[in-house]
Amino acid sequence: MTHADSDIGHERPPGDLAIWIFICAELLVFAVFFASYAFTRANHVELFNQWQSTLNRNYALVNTLALITSSYFVVRAIAAIRIDHRSASLRWLLGALAMGALFLVVKSMEYADHYSHGVNLRTNLFFMFYFSLTFFHFMHVLMGMVILGVNAAVLRKGGYSAENHRGMETGGSYWHMVDMVWLILFPLVYVMR
C-alpha cells in the first residue's frame, strides 16, 4: 500500500487545521450575508424580482461552469501529486487557475455592463446586495487564485510530493469553499424568484 492509498481512509480533513477554522469563519460571514439577503428579499419581493430579471444569467452560467470545472481540476491536481505525478499535477493546477481567471474576467464584464448603464450599489436595495455579495465572493476567488498560484510555484520547484502535499490540500480546501459559496450565491441571486 502506498502513502497515497493510506491517505484515502485518513480521518483528518485535507489540509491544515488552520484553514478549516478560517473556512468555517468565512462560511459564517457568507451565511449572515445570505440570511440578510433572503430576509430583505422576502420583504421586497417585487423589487427584487424586477431587478433580478435584468441580470445576465448567461454570464452567471459561464461563471458557474468555470468554478465547477476549476474545482474538478484542483481535485485532479491533488490526485496526481498523491501518486507523484508532478507535471500532471501542475497542468491540472494551471487549468484551475485559468478557470478562475475566466471567472474574474466574466464577472468584470458583468460589472462593466452594469456600470455602463448607471447601475451601482446605490441604485436600489437589490443592487446593493447584488454588488456586495458578488464582489465579496469575487475577492475570495482572487485570494483563492493567489493561494493556488503559490501552490503551483511550490509544485514547480519540487516542493510537493506524494509524501508531502498538505499545502496543496490546504489550497484545494479553500478553493472548494469558494466554489461551494458560488453554488449557493448563483441560484439565490440569479435564479430564485
Stockholm file with secondary structure:
# STOCKHOLM 1.0

chainA/1-193         MTHADSDIGHERPPGDLAIWIFICAELLVFAVFFASYAFTRANHVELFNQWQSTLNRNYALVNTLALITSSYFVVRAIAAIRIDHRSASLRWLLGALAMGALFLVVKSMEYADHYSHGVNLRTNLFFMFYFSLTFFHFMHVLMGMVILGVNAAVLRKGGYSAENHRGMETGGSYWHMVDMVWLILFPLVYVMR
#=GR chainA/1-193 SS CCHHHHHHTCSSCSSCHHHHHHHHHHHHHHHHHHHHHHHHHHHSHHHHHHHHTTSCHHHHHHHHHHHHHHHHHHHHHHHHHHTTCHHHHHHHHHHHHHHHHHHHHHHHHHHHHHHHTTCCTTSCHHHHHHHHHHHHHHHHHHHHHHHHHHHHHHHHTTCCCSSCCHHHHHHHHHHHHHHHHHHHHHIIIIICC
#=GC SS_cons         CCHHHHHHTCSSCSSCHHHHHHHHHHHHHHHHHHHHHHHHHHHSHHHHHHHHTTSCHHHHHHHHHHHHHHHHHHHHHHHHHHTTCHHHHHHHHHHHHHHHHHHHHHHHHHHHHHHHTTCCTTSCHHHHHHHHHHHHHHHHHHHHHHHHHHHHHHHHTTCCCSSCCHHHHHHHHHHHHHHHHHHHHHIIIIICC
//
